[in-house]
């Protein structure tokens, strides 16, 4: 059954892309060793090493919350803290999972324009207190692309790396939409991660075309010691691992991971341009990846709801997020724009 539910609320609404599905079907031919000891998992992890131009450690887990929480737990002791943006996903949308997985590591929240941390805001938190009664800062967590759809440039990442080195901090990257960031910035995955100081990346597959499964990539291999045991203990070791890794191989080997991201970004750009032609519509944040944040009259929002459009409104009164994905179509965007235009005109 098809409906407009598939578009604009989240790229999690999208289905499995053809490449991921094809490789899943291939992996279903016959039997294979369990718990990641299969050829599909080996090929996928090797492809990540090729893609990132480094001998990294790769682990697959079921979802993004587990990826972020377990990787942060690997970087922290319970008496440490993680510096993150106040609207970061690990703070607002993971039900305390990072603190739970790390046995209590505290999240220290920083402000920053357009959802981004800066060296200044990071340093202000690091130097706020240095006594033994305060959780010791250990990790900087950045999101690429951010929760507001904006991007850290290579220069911004390098500046954050300098602060991290100054205070002996590790850098974790929540890459829920990392592919979209790579497509938008047009730099290599290596340049956008370990070459800019990132120690561990949580690379999302679900939003990019898989049914489930995130890749945790440790560029600093020493930090991955015993991480397989951590995954097992947390219930994140898939017995039939090939059904997570094979779809990933489908994305990587065919180039679908970057093709899907470019398509989503281009759709968001098209949507933004259409919205800018509607009188009274305001774009809230720079559109840099596959999300468009817009301010609409409450009556227009209600009219869209009544027409069964699905979208999120979590950024204040009148704020709407429209998210594009690998299977967004221009036709659906035009239909959405038509309904927004009609709603705006009815207010006059």
C-alpha positions as CSV (number, residue, x, y, z in Angstrom):
1,X,0.0,0.0,0.0
2,X,1.4,3.4,-1.0
3,X,0.5,6.7,0.5
4,X,2.1,10.1,1.2
5,X,3.2,8.6,4.5
6,X,6.5,7.7,2.8
7,X,7.6,11.3,2.4
8,X,8.8,14.3,4.4
9,X,8.4,13.2,8.1
10,X,11.7,11.3,8.1
11,X,14.1,9.4,5.9
12,X,13.3,6.5,8.2
13,X,9.9,6.3,6.5
14,X,11.6,5.2,3.2
15,X,11.8,1.6,2.1
16,X,14.7,-0.6,1.2
17,X,16.6,0.7,-1.9
18,X,16.9,-1.8,-4.8
19,X,20.7,-2.3,-4.3
20,X,20.3,-3.2,-0.6
21,X,17.4,-5.4,-1.3
22,X,19.2,-7.2,-4.1
23,X,22.2,-8.0,-1.9
24,X,19.9,-9.2,0.9
25,X,18.3,-11.7,-1.5
26,X,21.7,-12.8,-2.7
27,X,22.8,-13.3,0.9
28,X,19.7,-15.5,1.5
29,X,20.9,-18.2,-1.0
30,X,21.9,-21.1,1.2
31,X,23.6,-21.0,4.6
32,X,26.5,-19.0,6.0
33,X,28.5,-18.9,9.3
34,X,26.8,-17.0,12.1
35,X,27.8,-14.0,14.2
36,X,29.7,-12.1,11.5
37,X,32.0,-15.0,10.5
38,X,30.6,-14.9,6.9
39,X,31.9,-13.7,3.6
40,X,29.4,-10.9,3.3
41,X,30.5,-9.3,6.6
42,X,34.2,-9.7,5.6
43,X,33.6,-8.0,2.2
44,X,31.6,-5.2,3.7
45,X,34.2,-4.4,6.4
46,X,37.0,-4.5,3.8
47,X,35.1,-2.2,1.6
48,X,34.8,0.3,4.5
49,X,38.6,0.2,4.9
50,X,38.9,0.9,1.2
51,X,36.3,3.7,1.3
52,X,37.9,5.5,4.2
53,X,41.5,4.8,3.1
54,X,42.6,3.4,6.5
55,X,42.8,0.1,8.3
56,X,39.8,0.6,10.6
57,X,37.8,-1.6,12.9
58,X,34.1,-2.0,11.8
59,X,31.2,-3.3,13.8
60,X,27.5,-3.7,12.8
61,X,24.7,-3.0,15.2
62,X,20.9,-2.9,14.7
63,X,20.2,0.8,15.2
64,X,21.6,4.3,15.7
65,X,20.9,4.5,19.4
66,X,23.0,1.5,20.0
67,X,25.7,2.7,17.7
68,X,26.0,6.1,19.4
69,X,25.6,4.8,22.9
70,X,28.0,1.8,22.7
71,X,30.7,3.8,20.9
72,X,30.5,6.6,23.5
73,X,30.7,4.0,26.2
74,X,33.9,2.7,24.7
75,X,35.4,6.2,24.8
76,X,34.4,7.0,28.4
77,X,34.5,5.8,31.9
78,X,31.5,6.3,34.1
79,X,33.1,9.4,35.7
80,X,33.8,11.1,32.4
81,X,31.6,13.4,30.4
82,X,30.6,14.0,26.7
83,X,30.4,17.5,25.3
84,X,27.6,17.7,22.8
85,X,25.2,20.3,21.3
86,X,22.0,21.0,23.3
87,X,19.8,19.7,20.5
88,X,22.0,16.7,19.6
89,X,20.3,13.4,19.1
90,X,22.2,11.8,22.0
91,X,20.7,14.4,24.3
92,X,17.1,14.8,23.0
93,X,16.1,11.5,21.4
94,X,17.9,8.5,22.9
95,X,16.1,8.1,26.2
96,X,19.3,8.4,28.2
97,X,20.9,5.5,26.4
98,X,24.4,7.0,26.2
99,X,24.4,7.5,30.0
100,X,22.9,4.0,30.5
101,X,25.4,2.2,28.3
102,X,28.4,4.1,29.9
103,X,27.2,3.5,33.5
104,X,26.7,7.2,34.0
105,X,28.9,9.3,31.8
106,X,27.3,12.7,31.8
107,X,26.4,14.7,28.8
108,X,27.5,18.4,29.0
109,X,25.4,20.6,26.8
110,X,26.7,23.4,24.6
111,X,24.9,26.0,22.6
112,X,25.9,26.9,19.0
113,X,24.3,28.5,16.0
114,X,22.6,26.2,13.5
115,X,23.1,23.2,15.6
116,X,26.9,23.2,15.6
117,X,29.5,23.1,18.3
118,X,32.4,25.6,18.0
119,X,35.9,25.5,19.5
120,X,34.9,28.3,21.8
121,X,31.8,26.6,23.2
122,X,33.7,23.4,23.7
123,X,36.6,25.1,25.5
124,X,34.2,27.0,27.7
125,X,32.8,23.7,29.0
126,X,36.2,22.0,29.3
127,X,37.6,24.8,31.4
128,X,34.4,25.5,33.4
129,X,35.6,23.2,36.2
130,X,38.6,21.0,36.6
131,X,38.1,19.8,40.2
132,X,37.5,16.2,41.1
133,X,33.9,16.8,42.0
134,X,32.9,17.4,38.4
135,X,32.7,14.7,35.7
136,X,35.9,15.0,33.6
137,X,35.3,15.9,29.9
138,X,36.6,13.1,27.7
139,X,34.7,13.1,24.4
140,X,33.4,15.7,21.9
141,X,30.3,14.4,20.1
142,X,29.4,16.1,16.8
143,X,26.6,15.3,14.4
144,X,27.2,15.4,10.6
145,X,24.8,16.5,9.2
146,X,23.4,18.2,12.3
147,X,19.9,18.0,13.7
148,X,19.1,21.2,11.9
149,X,20.3,20.0,8.5
150,X,23.5,22.0,8.6
151,X,27.1,20.8,7.9
152,X,30.4,21.1,9.6
153,X,33.0,22.2,7.0
154,X,36.4,20.6,6.9
155,X,37.8,23.8,8.4
156,X,35.4,23.6,11.3
157,X,36.2,20.0,12.0
158,X,39.9,20.7,12.0
159,X,39.4,23.6,14.4
160,X,37.5,21.3,16.7
161,X,40.3,18.7,16.4
162,X,42.8,21.3,17.6
163,X,40.7,21.9,20.8
164,X,40.4,18.1,21.3
165,X,44.1,17.7,21.0
166,X,44.7,20.5,23.4
167,X,42.6,18.9,26.1
168,X,43.2,15.3,25.2
169,X,39.6,14.7,24.1
170,X,38.3,12.0,21.8
171,X,35.9,12.9,18.9
172,X,32.8,10.9,18.2
173,X,30.8,11.6,15.0
174,X,27.1,10.8,14.9
175,X,26.7,10.1,11.2
176,X,23.0,9.5,11.0
177,X,23.1,11.4,7.7
178,X,26.9,11.2,7.0
179,X,26.3,10.1,3.4
180,X,24.3,13.3,2.8
181,X,27.1,15.3,4.3
182,X,29.7,13.7,2.0
183,X,27.5,14.3,-1.0
184,X,27.0,17.9,-0.1
185,X,30.5,18.9,0.8
186,X,32.0,16.7,-2.0
187,X,35.1,15.7,0.1
188,X,36.3,12.2,0.6
189,X,34.9,10.2,3.6
190,X,38.5,10.1,4.9
191,X,38.9,13.9,4.8
192,X,35.6,14.3,6.6
193,X,36.5,11.9,9.4
194,X,39.9,10.6,10.6
195,X,41.9,13.1,8.6
196,X,39.9,15.8,10.5
197,X,40.4,14.2,13.9
198,X,37.4,11.9,14.2
199,X,38.2,8.8,16.3
200,X,34.9,6.9,15.8
201,X,32.1,7.3,13.3
202,X,28.6,5.9,13.5
203,X,27.6,5.5,9.9
204,X,23.9,5.2,9.3
205,X,22.5,2.7,6.8
206,X,18.8,2.9,7.6
207,X,18.3,6.4,6.4
208,X,20.3,5.7,3.3
209,X,18.4,2.7,2.0
210,X,18.9,-0.4,4.3
211,X,16.1,-1.9,6.4
212,X,18.3,-1.8,9.5
213,X,21.9,-1.8,10.6
214,X,24.5,0.9,11.4
215,X,28.2,0.6,11.0
216,X,30.5,1.7,13.9
217,X,33.9,2.6,12.5
218,X,36.8,3.0,14.8
219,X,39.6,4.9,13.0
220,X,41.6,4.7,16.2
221,X,41.7,0.9,16.5
222,X,43.1,0.9,20.1
223,X,39.7,2.3,21.2
224,X,37.9,-0.7,19.8
225,X,39.5,-3.1,22.3
226,X,36.9,-5.7,23.4
227,X,34.1,-3.8,21.6
228,X,32.8,-7.0,20.2
229,X,32.1,-8.1,23.8
230,X,30.3,-4.8,24.5
231,X,28.1,-5.4,21.5
232,X,27.3,-8.9,22.6
233,X,26.5,-7.9,26.1
234,X,24.2,-5.1,24.8
235,X,22.2,-7.5,22.7
236,X,23.6,-6.0,19.5
237,X,25.5,-9.0,18.1
238,X,23.3,-10.3,15.2
239,X,23.4,-14.0,14.8
240,X,22.6,-13.8,11.1
241,X,25.0,-10.8,10.6
242,X,25.0,-11.2,6.9
243,X,21.6,-9.7,6.6
244,X,23.0,-6.5,8.1
245,X,26.3,-6.5,6.2
246,X,25.1,-7.7,2.8
247,X,22.7,-4.7,2.3
248,X,25.6,-2.4,3.4
249,X,27.8,-4.1,0.7
250,X,25.1,-3.4,-1.8
251,X,25.2,0.3,-0.9
252,X,29.0,0.4,-1.0
253,X,29.9,-1.8,-4.0
254,X,27.3,-0.2,-6.3
255,X,27.9,3.4,-5.2
256,X,24.2,3.6,-4.1
257,X,25.2,5.0,-0.7
258,X,26.4,8.3,-2.4
259,X,23.8,8.2,-5.2
260,X,21.0,7.9,-2.7
261,X,22.4,10.8,-0.7
262,X,22.8,13.0,-3.7
263,X,19.3,12.4,-4.8
264,X,17.9,13.2,-1.3
265,X,20.0,16.4,-1.2
266,X,18.8,17.4,-4.7
267,X,15.2,16.9,-3.7
268,X,15.6,19.0,-0.7
269,X,17.2,21.8,-2.8
270,X,14.2,21.6,-5.2
271,X,11.8,21.7,-2.3
272,X,13.5,24.7,-0.8
273,X,13.5,26.6,-4.1
274,X,9.7,25.9,-4.5
275,X,9.1,27.1,-0.9
276,X,11.0,30.3,-1.5
277,X,8.5,31.2,-4.2
278,X,5.6,31.1,-1.7
279,X,4.9,34.5,-0.2
280,X,5.2,34.5,3.6
281,X,7.1,31.3,3.9
282,X,10.4,31.6,5.9
283,X,13.4,29.2,5.7
284,X,14.6,28.7,9.3
285,X,18.1,27.3,8.8
286,X,20.5,27.0,5.9
287,X,19.5,24.1,3.7
288,X,22.7,22.2,3.3
289,X,21.8,18.5,3.1
290,X,18.4,16.7,2.8
291,X,16.4,18.6,5.4
292,X,14.3,21.8,4.9
293,X,13.2,23.7,8.0
294,X,10.5,26.2,7.3
295,X,8.2,28.4,9.3
296,X,4.5,28.1,8.3
297,X,1.3,29.6,9.8
298,X,-0.3,27.3,12.2
299,X,-3.5,27.2,10.1
300,X,-1.4,26.0,7.1
301,X,0.2,23.3,9.3
302,X,-3.2,22.1,10.4
303,X,-4.5,22.0,6.8
304,X,-1.6,19.8,5.8
305,X,-2.3,17.5,8.7
306,X,-5.9,17.2,7.6
307,X,-4.7,16.2,4.1
308,X,-2.6,13.4,5.8
309,X,0.8,14.9,5.2
310,X,3.4,13.6,7.7
311,X,6.1,15.9,9.1
312,X,7.7,16.9,12.4
313,X,7.2,20.1,14.3
314,X,9.7,20.0,17.1
315,X,11.5,23.3,16.7
316,X,9.0,25.8,18.1
317,X,5.7,27.3,17.1
318,X,5.3,27.2,13.3
319,X,8.5,25.3,12.7
320,X,8.3,22.4,10.3
321,X,10.9,20.0,9.1
322,X,10.5,18.4,5.7
323,X,13.0,15.5,5.2
324,X,13.8,14.1,1.7
325,X,15.2,10.6,1.2
326,X,16.5,8.3,-1.5
327,X,13.0,7.6,-2.8
328,X,11.6,11.1,-2.7
329,X,10.1,12.2,-6.0
330,X,9.6,15.5,-7.7
331,X,5.9,14.7,-8.1
332,X,5.4,14.3,-4.4
333,X,7.2,17.5,-3.7
334,X,5.0,19.3,-6.3
335,X,1.9,17.9,-4.6
336,X,3.2,19.1,-1.2
337,X,4.0,22.6,-2.6
338,X,0.5,22.8,-4.1
339,X,-1.2,22.1,-0.8
340,X,1.1,24.5,1.1
341,X,0.3,27.2,-1.5
342,X,-3.4,26.6,-1.2
343,X,-3.2,26.8,2.5
344,X,-1.3,30.1,2.5
345,X,-3.7,31.6,0.0
346,X,-6.7,30.6,2.1
347,X,-5.2,32.7,4.9
348,X,-5.4,35.9,2.9
